[in-house]
Amino acid sequence: MGILVVFILFMIGILFFIYWIPKKLGYPKVGKYLSIILSIFLVLIVLFWVFQDSFFTKDQARSLLAEQDIVLKDDFKILNNNTRLPIADYYHRFRLEISDNDKSKIIEKIKKSDGFKRIDEEKKDLIPNTSDYNSTKIIQNYEDSEMFVIEHFRPNHEGGASIYKRIELEKSENTLVFIEMQE
């Protein structure tokens, strides 16, 4: 929110100069029209920033899931979407209601994956152990009492951000949760 306030104050300063400079040069109408156009542009940017989660589409959800080799064949419903863009970190979470057929295929894919861990097997907590990894990508698929989980982690290397992605498929409902964090 602090970035938004700084951006708005900066734009107000620019609006003042866009109006004031042409007015001092003898063109008050030009300054007036330029400041109106920039004001409309500023309002549109702020509205998009505030309501960006409302513009999330099914195609975007399919694309993010396809990056994790999850393909939804049937229609689905977006239950919620939440994106946060603080200064350094990025967080994105959405929840989908999917079909029985898609749920069954995803569960089967998770169970057949290499290194799949059942309820009674020990799982690693990928995020705190970032210094333990030298590979470019770590994948962990497992089952717990409430859900099936796919975790992808790419540690921070070569100046890039660490990326953590998690897909949760709830056992009791036909819901899929996608979480992505970058630090």
Residue frames as qw, qx, qy, qz and C-alpha x, y, z in Angstrom:
[[0.000, 0.886, 0.465, 0.000, 0.00, 0.00, 0.00],
 [0.350, -0.732, 0.092, 0.578, 2.96, 2.32, 0.67],
 [0.373, -0.035, 0.588, 0.717, 4.10, 2.03, -2.93],
 [0.124, 0.674, 0.656, 0.317, 0.63, 3.05, -4.09],
 [0.207, -0.907, -0.233, 0.283, 0.71, 6.21, -1.93],
 [0.381, -0.510, 0.357, 0.684, 4.16, 7.19, -3.23],
 [0.313, 0.252, 0.701, 0.589, 2.99, 6.55, -6.81],
 [0.025, 0.828, 0.548, 0.115, -0.12, 8.71, -6.34],
 [0.273, -0.850, -0.022, 0.450, 1.87, 11.58, -4.79],
 [0.402, -0.255, 0.531, 0.702, 4.41, 11.39, -7.63],
 [0.227, 0.470, 0.705, 0.480, 1.62, 11.47, -10.22],
 [0.088, -0.906, -0.388, 0.143, -0.04, 14.46, -8.51],
 [0.332, -0.666, 0.232, 0.627, 3.26, 16.33, -8.76],
 [0.316, 0.034, 0.677, 0.664, 3.53, 15.47, -12.45],
 [0.106, 0.726, 0.656, 0.175, -0.10, 16.57, -12.97],
 [0.179, -0.878, -0.152, 0.418, 0.69, 19.92, -11.40],
 [0.288, -0.490, 0.446, 0.692, 3.70, 20.49, -13.67],
 [0.277, 0.290, 0.768, 0.500, 1.84, 19.32, -16.79],
 [0.030, 0.854, 0.518, 0.048, -0.85, 21.88, -16.04],
 [0.292, -0.845, -0.033, 0.447, 1.40, 24.66, -14.77],
 [0.438, -0.281, 0.477, 0.709, 4.12, 24.68, -17.51],
 [0.234, 0.445, 0.636, 0.585, 1.78, 25.08, -20.54],
 [0.133, -0.892, -0.429, 0.053, -0.24, 27.66, -18.58],
 [0.366, -0.729, 0.123, 0.565, 2.91, 29.76, -17.96],
 [0.354, -0.092, 0.598, 0.714, 3.81, 29.42, -21.65],
 [0.332, 0.268, -0.096, -0.899, 0.41, 30.84, -22.62],
 [0.493, -0.009, -0.739, -0.459, -1.42, 27.59, -23.40],
 [0.408, -0.204, 0.619, -0.639, -3.82, 27.04, -20.49],
 [0.862, 0.140, 0.002, -0.487, -6.18, 24.77, -22.48],
 [0.682, 0.382, -0.622, 0.048, -3.31, 22.44, -23.45],
 [0.049, 0.321, -0.771, 0.548, -2.29, 22.14, -19.80],
 [0.630, -0.053, 0.369, -0.681, -5.88, 21.53, -18.79],
 [0.882, 0.243, -0.213, -0.342, -6.43, 18.76, -21.38],
 [0.530, 0.401, -0.715, 0.220, -3.08, 17.07, -20.68],
 [0.154, -0.259, 0.725, -0.620, -3.77, 17.02, -16.95],
 [0.776, 0.045, 0.190, -0.599, -7.28, 15.57, -17.53],
 [0.823, 0.324, -0.443, -0.142, -5.87, 12.80, -19.76],
 [0.342, 0.361, -0.763, 0.413, -3.15, 11.96, -17.24],
 [0.436, -0.202, 0.529, -0.700, -5.71, 12.02, -14.38],
 [0.884, 0.118, -0.053, -0.449, -7.90, 9.48, -16.19],
 [0.699, 0.371, -0.601, 0.115, -4.84, 7.31, -16.83],
 [0.021, 0.360, -0.713, 0.602, -3.88, 7.54, -13.13],
 [0.670, -0.099, 0.340, -0.653, -7.38, 6.56, -11.99],
 [0.895, 0.229, -0.278, -0.262, -7.40, 3.54, -14.33],
 [0.490, 0.393, -0.709, 0.320, -4.02, 2.35, -13.02],
 [0.228, -0.268, 0.650, -0.674, -5.13, 2.67, -9.39],
 [0.804, 0.027, 0.137, -0.578, -8.44, 0.88, -10.10],
 [0.825, 0.296, -0.476, -0.074, -6.64, -1.96, -11.87],
 [0.260, 0.386, -0.744, 0.480, -4.15, -2.29, -9.01],
 [0.441, -0.184, 0.529, -0.701, -6.92, -2.38, -6.38],
 [0.832, 0.159, 0.257, -0.465, -9.14, -4.83, -8.30],
 [0.281, 0.530, -0.750, -0.277, -6.45, -6.95, -10.01],
 [0.255, -0.063, 0.949, -0.172, -7.68, -10.17, -8.38],
 [0.595, 0.461, 0.427, -0.500, -11.06, -9.69, -10.06],
 [0.527, 0.663, -0.342, -0.407, -9.42, -9.90, -13.49],
 [0.266, -0.350, 0.896, 0.065, -7.98, -13.40, -12.91],
 [0.727, 0.268, -0.259, -0.577, -9.24, -15.75, -15.65],
 [0.948, -0.060, 0.295, -0.102, -9.62, -19.48, -16.17],
 [0.770, 0.573, -0.171, 0.223, -6.96, -19.33, -18.89],
 [0.041, 0.749, -0.520, 0.408, -4.48, -17.85, -16.43],
 [0.722, -0.384, 0.491, -0.301, -5.30, -20.61, -13.92],
 [0.961, 0.255, 0.110, 0.010, -4.85, -23.28, -16.62],
 [0.525, 0.723, -0.333, 0.301, -1.53, -21.75, -17.63],
 [0.240, -0.675, 0.575, -0.394, -0.17, -21.70, -14.06],
 [0.850, -0.176, 0.447, -0.216, -1.25, -25.30, -13.52],
 [0.871, 0.484, -0.054, 0.056, 0.19, -26.38, -16.89],
 [0.190, 0.774, -0.536, 0.278, 3.61, -25.12, -15.73],
 [0.425, -0.405, 0.737, -0.336, 3.34, -27.82, -13.02],
 [0.216, 0.094, -0.914, -0.331, 2.16, -30.46, -15.55],
 [0.248, 0.376, 0.780, -0.436, -1.43, -30.34, -14.29],
 [0.163, -0.064, -0.538, -0.825, -4.02, -30.25, -17.08],
 [0.392, 0.307, 0.631, -0.595, -7.69, -29.71, -16.35],
 [0.087, 0.168, 0.812, 0.553, -9.80, -31.25, -19.12],
 [0.113, -0.683, -0.714, -0.105, -13.23, -30.37, -17.72],
 [0.058, -0.745, -0.079, -0.660, -14.71, -27.02, -16.83],
 [0.515, -0.293, -0.570, 0.569, -13.95, -25.63, -13.38],
 [0.177, -0.910, -0.265, -0.265, -14.94, -22.71, -11.18],
 [0.364, 0.351, -0.397, 0.766, -12.61, -20.14, -9.62],
 [0.490, -0.665, -0.554, 0.104, -13.63, -19.94, -5.96],
 [0.250, -0.947, 0.006, 0.199, -11.14, -17.25, -4.95],
 [0.705, 0.433, -0.059, 0.558, -7.91, -15.58, -5.99],
 [0.392, -0.906, 0.003, 0.162, -5.45, -13.58, -3.92],
 [0.707, 0.406, -0.075, 0.575, -2.31, -11.84, -5.13],
 [0.382, -0.892, -0.009, 0.242, 0.06, -9.76, -3.01],
 [0.677, 0.517, -0.047, 0.522, 2.91, -7.74, -4.42],
 [0.443, -0.857, 0.004, 0.264, 4.86, -6.24, -1.55],
 [0.100, 0.886, -0.391, -0.227, 8.20, -4.60, -2.29],
 [0.028, -0.545, 0.825, 0.145, 10.39, -7.72, -2.36],
 [0.292, 0.026, 0.954, -0.065, 8.16, -10.80, -2.15],
 [0.499, 0.050, -0.434, -0.748, 5.37, -12.15, -4.35],
 [0.284, 0.079, 0.897, -0.329, 2.48, -14.31, -3.17],
 [0.528, 0.080, -0.389, -0.751, -0.30, -15.77, -5.31],
 [0.211, 0.072, 0.940, -0.258, -3.00, -18.18, -4.17],
 [0.563, 0.040, -0.242, -0.789, -6.12, -19.38, -5.91],
 [0.397, 0.029, 0.871, -0.287, -8.69, -22.05, -5.20],
 [0.429, 0.140, -0.564, -0.692, -10.64, -23.96, -7.85],
 [0.728, 0.061, 0.556, -0.396, -13.62, -26.28, -7.80],
 [0.204, 0.388, -0.772, -0.459, -12.78, -29.08, -10.25],
 [0.829, 0.028, -0.280, -0.483, -14.60, -32.10, -11.66],
 [0.861, -0.316, 0.384, -0.108, -14.45, -35.64, -10.23],
 [0.893, 0.401, 0.058, 0.198, -12.73, -36.79, -13.42],
 [0.334, 0.781, -0.319, 0.421, -9.95, -34.19, -13.20],
 [0.506, -0.666, 0.439, -0.329, -9.51, -34.88, -9.47],
 [0.958, -0.084, 0.273, -0.008, -9.11, -38.62, -10.11],
 [0.767, 0.550, -0.075, 0.321, -6.53, -38.04, -12.87],
 [0.056, 0.810, -0.388, 0.435, -4.47, -35.67, -10.73],
 [0.712, -0.508, 0.422, -0.239, -4.53, -38.06, -7.75],
 [0.967, 0.157, 0.160, 0.118, -3.45, -40.92, -10.02],
 [0.541, 0.714, -0.210, 0.391, -0.61, -38.80, -11.43],
 [0.261, -0.765, 0.441, -0.389, 0.58, -37.86, -7.93],
 [0.863, -0.310, 0.371, -0.147, 0.49, -41.48, -6.72],
 [0.918, 0.307, 0.125, 0.217, 2.46, -42.70, -9.76],
 [0.233, 0.909, -0.279, 0.203, 5.15, -40.01, -9.47],
 [0.700, 0.212, -0.511, 0.451, 8.73, -40.86, -8.51],
 [0.246, 0.139, -0.548, 0.787, 9.35, -40.53, -4.79],
 [0.503, -0.514, -0.280, -0.635, 5.66, -40.34, -3.85],
 [0.116, 0.141, -0.783, 0.595, 5.31, -40.43, -0.05],
 [0.451, -0.499, -0.693, -0.261, 2.30, -41.96, 1.65],
 [0.447, -0.798, -0.105, -0.390, 0.66, -40.72, 4.85],
 [0.825, -0.550, 0.018, 0.126, 3.00, -42.60, 7.18],
 [0.760, 0.197, 0.012, 0.620, 6.24, -41.58, 5.41],
 [0.338, -0.661, -0.107, 0.662, 8.34, -38.59, 6.44],
 [0.434, 0.797, 0.269, 0.321, 8.14, -35.44, 4.30],
 [0.493, -0.063, -0.088, 0.863, 10.68, -32.63, 4.03],
 [0.035, 0.903, 0.283, -0.322, 9.83, -29.02, 4.78],
 [0.683, 0.438, 0.220, 0.541, 11.30, -27.49, 1.63],
 [0.092, 0.928, 0.058, 0.357, 11.32, -23.80, 2.52],
 [0.473, -0.846, 0.247, 0.006, 13.50, -23.67, 5.70],
 [0.791, -0.260, 0.444, 0.330, 16.06, -26.06, 4.20],
 [0.554, 0.829, 0.000, -0.082, 16.93, -23.91, 1.20],
 [0.020, -0.808, 0.583, 0.084, 20.68, -24.03, 1.86],
 [0.667, -0.207, 0.716, -0.004, 20.67, -27.84, 1.69],
 [0.755, 0.503, 0.421, -0.010, 19.86, -27.94, -2.01],
 [0.263, -0.468, 0.487, 0.689, 22.26, -27.69, -4.91],
 [0.347, 0.348, 0.783, 0.381, 19.85, -28.75, -7.65],
 [0.048, -0.107, -0.255, -0.960, 17.87, -26.40, -9.79],
 [0.607, -0.241, -0.171, -0.738, 14.45, -27.76, -8.86],
 [0.054, -0.059, 0.935, -0.346, 13.15, -29.96, -6.05],
 [0.605, -0.180, -0.382, -0.675, 9.84, -31.78, -6.40],
 [0.073, -0.046, 0.900, -0.427, 8.03, -33.54, -3.60],
 [0.590, -0.204, -0.433, -0.650, 4.70, -35.38, -4.00],
 [0.105, 0.019, -0.894, 0.434, 2.94, -36.76, -0.98],
 [0.495, -0.512, -0.545, -0.443, -0.32, -37.62, 0.74],
 [0.018, -0.148, 0.669, -0.728, -1.43, -36.59, 4.19],
 [0.130, 0.344, 0.873, -0.320, -4.67, -37.20, 6.05],
 [0.287, 0.679, 0.365, -0.569, -6.53, -34.34, 4.34],
 [0.497, 0.801, -0.091, -0.321, -5.01, -33.88, 0.89],
 [0.841, 0.174, 0.226, 0.460, -2.62, -34.82, -1.87],
 [0.110, -0.926, 0.115, 0.343, 0.21, -32.33, -2.33],
 [0.763, 0.402, 0.096, 0.497, 2.67, -31.44, -5.08],
 [0.291, -0.893, 0.070, 0.335, 5.51, -29.14, -4.02],
 [0.709, 0.503, 0.039, 0.493, 8.04, -27.53, -6.34],
 [0.373, -0.878, 0.054, 0.295, 10.95, -25.53, -5.04],
 [0.687, 0.519, -0.043, 0.506, 13.72, -23.75, -6.93],
 [0.556, -0.613, -0.174, 0.533, 16.31, -22.31, -4.57],
 [0.096, 0.972, -0.087, -0.198, 17.76, -18.86, -4.93],
 [0.743, -0.144, 0.380, 0.533, 20.66, -19.07, -7.38],
 [0.428, 0.243, 0.359, 0.793, 22.49, -16.69, -9.69],
 [0.014, 0.062, 0.111, -0.992, 20.80, -13.67, -8.13],
 [0.417, -0.303, -0.569, -0.641, 17.29, -14.93, -8.88],
 [0.542, -0.345, 0.329, -0.691, 14.47, -15.30, -6.40],
 [0.114, -0.010, 0.984, -0.140, 13.62, -18.56, -4.67],
 [0.568, -0.040, -0.308, -0.763, 10.34, -19.90, -6.04],
 [0.181, 0.036, 0.932, -0.312, 8.04, -22.19, -4.08],
 [0.560, -0.023, -0.355, -0.748, 4.89, -23.64, -5.66],
 [0.197, 0.018, 0.919, -0.342, 2.41, -25.91, -3.96],
 [0.542, -0.106, -0.470, -0.689, -0.70, -27.61, -5.30],
 [0.258, -0.035, 0.827, -0.498, -3.12, -29.07, -2.78],
 [0.504, -0.131, -0.629, -0.577, -5.90, -31.44, -3.79],
 [0.449, -0.250, 0.547, -0.661, -8.35, -31.91, -0.94],
 [0.048, -0.026, -0.996, -0.067, -9.64, -35.44, -0.33],
 [0.166, 0.451, 0.760, -0.438, -13.06, -34.50, 1.04],
 [0.370, 0.772, 0.212, -0.471, -13.93, -31.94, -1.66],
 [0.711, 0.452, 0.336, 0.420, -13.27, -31.35, -5.33],
 [0.004, 0.997, -0.057, -0.054, -11.07, -28.35, -4.66],
 [0.789, 0.190, -0.030, 0.583, -7.59, -27.59, -5.85],
 [0.236, -0.951, 0.009, 0.197, -5.45, -24.90, -4.22],
 [0.717, 0.428, -0.040, 0.549, -2.45, -23.36, -5.99],
 [0.385, -0.895, 0.021, 0.223, 0.09, -21.36, -3.98],
 [0.710, 0.428, -0.054, 0.557, 3.15, -19.59, -5.36],
 [0.386, -0.897, 0.018, 0.216, 5.68, -17.61, -3.33],
 [0.688, 0.479, -0.105, 0.535, 8.81, -15.83, -4.52],
 [0.471, -0.850, -0.028, 0.235, 11.35, -14.25, -2.25]]
